[in-house]
Amino acid sequence: MWRVVVFCLLFVLLQGAEVRQTVWKKGETFSDYLQRNGISLELLKSISGEDAKYLSEIQAGEPFYEMREGTTLLQSLIPIGEEMQIQLSRDLRSGRYRFDIIPIVYRVVEDRAVVEIRKSCSADIDRVTHNPRLGFLLKYLYKGAVDFRKLRRGDKVAFAYRQKSRLGRPWGQAEIRGAVVESRMKRRFIFVDEEGNAWNDVVKKVRSTRKGKREVLKTVTRTVRSSVRQSRFVMPIRGARITSRFSYKRWHPILHRYRPHLGVDWGAKRGTPLYAIAKGRVIYAGWMRGYGKVVKIDHGGGFVSLYAHQSRIKVRRGRYVKRGEVIGFVGSTGRSTGPHVHFGLYKNGRAVNPLHYLGKSAKAPTLRKITRHLKMMEEYTVVQTKTVPIKGAKRLKEQLVSALENPPKAYQWEPYKRSVIRLRDKKRYPDNEEVQSWAVK
């Protein structure tokens, strides 16, 4: 009951307030943002070391929301991933600002849309849904199968997708479940399985491998694998166990709050060597708030690796290191519950799951034959291929065909050109609980 009373009181006080979507400026730090809005840098002292390290996860060009009354900043919601965000709020009585990290409030929209080509596929999808990301994703799934530049006026594209919705706008990456392109009396289907792979039928082919041994006599020929080309990235530590995996939303064992964990932790003894995952140039070597002693290496191609909580750093900034070279040692500096290494991998400035890249080989092993005139045991491998249905694809195909004949009304996303949201506009924004909850908090 008290929350309702407080909300009603603050809603009256904030009748002149508005929420505006803006983007984080390139090269701007969090302290720069505080100074630009007239906020004392004393606020930084109240931020724990564990939370301070997430300030470096703010991405340039990333959209975020501000609530203002005139020129006064009342609150900000700044994403640090798809699940969590920084909340900067101003107390209406004392005028002081508070810092917190909270989950992002969103809902998931599932919809089917049919687009008749008038100008171009991307432009027409934007015209129907006001979500231009769908056009780029659809072209990626059909890459090599359909040339969207050759679609003619009157051709149709139908697709089913899931999209996170935040304040009436798309949030995060869309997931297209299936699609069909109807052109020149032909239909080309695409269905996406649970792993995100695209198939042109409601079934997919799955390979399984069976290995065994057999005895051969006299002159025998066996097939062996030749050496495999090394993967691009080697493991940063050897003989250690994973204690925490990559997650956009993890329950923190110390803070007892949800926090993103944009890396992988390996537990090991203090002093265990840490290795450069590939050759590159050291772009940072020193103390970094909650991460403690940190080394960051630029490997080129948009990849940067991070090794945190070290007990001792062995390299200096500006030095070039080789693949597998020791760059430091496991420790427990910064915000840490014990000796371990926090390893982060960034691609084009965004954190990615390191386990998807470490140890991956870019070349399949080759086979060669060896003939011996001995009694020996020979290893053999049998590769079997079977066809399995894609979950939900058969029903989805029927729905897409039906949609081509009887087009449904597509979900209308808020146009990107609109940047201001009024707090009182509840009918147009049924999912604006996040904005309304600011006043309660």
N, C-alpha and C positions, 0 to 999 in steps of 0.2 A: 504494500500500500504506500509506504514512504517513497518508493521509487517513482510511483505515479505522480505523487504530489510534487516531488523535486523536479520531475520532468516537465510537468505543466508550468511550474514557476519559471524554470529556465527557458522553456519554449516561448513564453511571453517576452522574456528579456532578449531573446535571440530572434525576434520577429524580423528585424532588419538584417539578419545575417544571411549569408549565402555561401554555398559550397562551389568551389571552382576547381576544375581539373587543369593541372599544369604539368610541366615536365622538369625533371632535375637537370640543372645546367651543367654543361661539360666543364670539368675541372673544379667544380664547387665542392668544398668539404662541408661536413655537418657544422663545424664551427663558423664557416663563412655564412651558412644559411642562418644561424642564430644571430650573427651580427647584422646581417641584412634586414632582419625583422626586429631589430632592437632588443634582442633577448640577451641577458647577461651570460657570459661564458662560465659563471659560477655553476650553471646547470651541469656542465661537463663533469664536475667533481662528484655529483650525486650519482653518476652512471657507474655501475660496477664494471670491473675489468672483463667479466664474462660477457656483459651486454655491449661494452665499448667496441669489441672486435667486430660486431655486426655493422658498425658504422661504415666500414670499408666495403660492405656488400651493396651499398646504394649504387645503382647503375645510372650513368649519364644517359639522358634521353628517356628515362623510365617515367611513365605518367604517375602522378600521385595527386591527392586531394587536399585542399586547404579550405578551412572555414574562416571567413573574415567578417568583421563588422566594420565597414568603412575600410581603413587601412590597417586596422588592428588584427593581428593573427590570433584567432581563438583556438584552433586546433589544426593539426596536420596528421595525415596518415600516409606514411612513406613505405612502400613495399621493400622487403629484403628477400624476395622469393615469391612463389605463387601461393604460399600458405600463411606466412607471417609478415608483420609490418611494424614499423616504429610509430608510436603514438606520442605526439607532442601536444600537450593540452595546457590551457591557461585557466587558473582559478579565478572565477568572476569576482570574488570578494577581495582576495589578497593581491591579485594580479601576477602571482608567481606561476612559473611554468613547471610542468612535471613531465618526466620521460618514462615510457614503458614500451614493452614489446608484446603485442597481442595478436591473436589469430585474425586473418582476413575473413570477413563475412561475405559469403557469396552463395549463390544457388546454381544448380546445374539445369540448363535448358536442353531438352531433347526435342528435335524438330525435323521435319521433312520439308524440302523446298523444291519447286519445279521452276526452272528459268528458261524462258524462250529467248533465243539469241536474236538481238536486234542490232547491237553494235559490236561488242566483243564479250567473251565469256566472263572475264574479270569485272568489266564495267556493268554487265547485266546482273551478275550475282550481287554486286554492291547496291545496284538499284533496287533489287527485290528484298534483300536482307539487311542492308546497311552494315554488313560485316565483310570488309574486303579481304580479311585473312582467309576466308573460305575458298576464294578463287585461287590464291597461291597454293594452298594445300591440295586442292583438287588437281591442279596441273602437276604437282609433284607426284601424286599417286598414279596418274596416268602417263607419266614420263616414258616415252618410247612406244606407247600403245596408241595414243591419240594426239594429233597435232591440233591444238585448240585454235591456232591461227587460221586453219582451213575450215572452221565451222562456218556455215552459211546462215543467212537470215531465215528464221523459221525452225532451225534445229533446236532440240531441247536437251537440257541437262537436269536430271533429278538426283538428289542425294539426301541421305539421312546423316545427322551429325549430333554430337554432344558439345556443349560450350558452357564454360563457367560464366555466370552473369554477376557483375558487380555494379550496383547503381544503374541498372538498365543498359550496361555496355558490356561487350565481350571482355573477358578477363582470362589471361593465359592462352595456351595453345588449344585450338579446336581439335576435336577427334571426329573425323569422318568415318562412319561405320560401313557405308556402302554407297555406290553411285552408279548411274547409267547415263551414257551419252547416246542420244538418238539422232543419227545423221545419215542421210542418203538411204533411208529405209533399213538401216542396220542399227543394232543396239550393242554397245560394248559396256560390259559390267565390270565393276571393281568392288571387291569385298575385303575388309581389313580384319585380320584375326586378332587374338588377344595380345600377341607380341608386337602388333603394329605393322605386320607385313601385308602387302597388297596382293590379291589373287584375282584372276579374271573368271573365277567360277565359284560355286557355293562349296566346293571341296578344295582341299590342299594336299600336297604330297609331303609326307614325313619320312625321313630316312632313319633307319636304325642299323647299328653295326654289331655284329657278333664275331668274337675272336675265339680261336682254339689252337690246339697243337696236334700234330700227327707225325708218325714215324715214317721215314723214307729210307730206302735201301739203294746201295750202289750209286749210280749216277743220278743225282737229284738236283732239282732246280727249285730254289725258294725265292720268294719276293720279299725284299726288305725295303725299309724306308730310308731314303737319303737324308742328309742333314737339312733342316728347315731354316730358311732365312730368319734371322733374329727379328723379334717384334720391335716396334718403334720405341715402346716404353717398357723398361724393366721394373721390377718391384723396388720400392724405396727402402725396404727392410727385409731381412731374411730370417726365417725360422721363428716368426712371431705370429700370434693369433689376433684375429680381428675382435675388438671389444665393442665397437660401435660403427654402424654402417651409415651411408649417406641417406639423408632424409630431409624433406622440406618441413616436417612437423614432427619433432621428437620430444617426449616428456623428459625434461632435464632432471637427472638424479639428485643434483645438489639444490638447484633453485626451485624445484617442484613446480615448474611452469613449462608450457610448450615453447620450444625454441627450434629454429632450423639447425640442422647439423650438416653443413655443406662440405662434407669430406668424409674420410674413413680413418678410424683410430685403430692402431695396433699396440697392444700392450707388450712391453719388453723390459729387460733389466736396464738400469741406468748405465750409460756408456756404450750401449749397443750401437754399432755404426749405422749411419743413414747414407743412402746412395742416391746419386743423381739418376733420375729415371731415363734421361737422354742427354746428349750434349747440349750445351746452351751457355748463356751469359747470366751471371748472378746480378739481379737487379735490386735486391734488397738483402741485407744481412745485419740483423740487430734486434732490438727489443720492439715488440708490437703489442702493447696493452695486454689483453687477456690471453693472447697467444704466446706470451713470453718471448724467448729467443727464437727468431724466425729466419729462414732462408727462402727467398723466392728466386726461381730460375725461369728465364724466358727461353723456350725451346724453338721459337719460330713457328710459322704456320698458325699463329693465334693461340698457341698453348703456353700456359704459365703454370708451374708447379709450386706448391707451398709446403714447407716442413716446419711444424710448430712444436713448442714446448721443449726445445733442445737444452741439454745441460751445457754443451760447449759447441761453438760454431767454428768450423775449420776453414771456411772460405771467406773472402771479402767481396764487397760490392765491386762490380765491373770486371771480375775475373771470369774467364771462359773455363768451363769444366767439361770433362769427358763423360761419356755414358758409363755408369757404374762407379764413378769416382766418389770417395767418401767426402761428404760435405758437412757432416756434423755428427752428434751423438745424442741418443735418447736421454731425455731428462724429464723434469716435472715443473719447469718454470711457467710463470703466468698462472692462469686459473686452471688448476689441474688437481685431480684426486690421487694421482700416483704416476710413476714413470710410464710414459707412452709417447707415441708420435701421432699428431693430427696431420694427416696428409690431404691437401686440397689440390684439385686440378681445375683450371679455368680455360675455357675455349672462347676466344673473342670477348673476353671480359666477363663471361658468365660461368658460374660454378656448374660443373658436370660431375656425374658419378664416376670416380676414378676406376672402379672395378669394371666399367664398360670399356676401358682403354688399356689397362695394364695387362701385359702378356698376350695381347691380341696379335696374331700373325697376319701379315699381308699377302702371304704366299703359301699355297697348300703344299704338303710334302710330296716329293716325287718318288717313284718306285723304280727299282733296278733288280735285275735277276742275277743270282749267284749259283753257279753249278759246282757241286762237290761230289766226289766219289767215296763217300763215307756213309756209315749208318748214323742217322741223326734225327733230331726232332725239328720239325718245320712248323713255324707259326703261319696261320692263315686268317684272313679276314673276309667275312661275308657281309656285304652291304645290301640291305633289303629296303625297298620302297613300298609304302602303303598309302592309300588314299583315305583321308578322314574328312568328315564334314566340318565346315567352319560354324561355330556356335551362332545360331540365330540367322545365318545367311539365307537359308531357304525361304524363311518367312519374310525376311527383309526384301528379297528379290520380288516376291509377290506384291509387297507394298509399293515398291518403286514402279513396277509396271502399272499398278492401279493408279499411282500418282500421275503418271504420264497421261493417262486417259482422263482422269478427273483431278486436276491440279488443286492441292489444298492451299489454304492461305498461309504463307510463310510468316514466321515470327519476325516482327519488325524491331530490330535493334535501334537504339538511339543513335542518330547521325553523329559522326565524329566532330562535325563543325560546331555542335552545341557544347559549350564548355562550362555553363553555369547551371547549378541545380538549386532550386528554392526549397527550403526545408518544409514548407507547407504543402508542397505538391505531392500528396500521398497517392492520388489516383494514377498519375502517370508513372510513378516509381514505386511499384508494389514491393520491390526488394531493397528499399532504402533504409532497412533496419540499422545498417551500419552508421549512417548519418544521424539517425534519431538517437542511437545509443550514445553518441558523443555527449549530448546534454545530460544523460543519466550519469555517465562516468564523471 
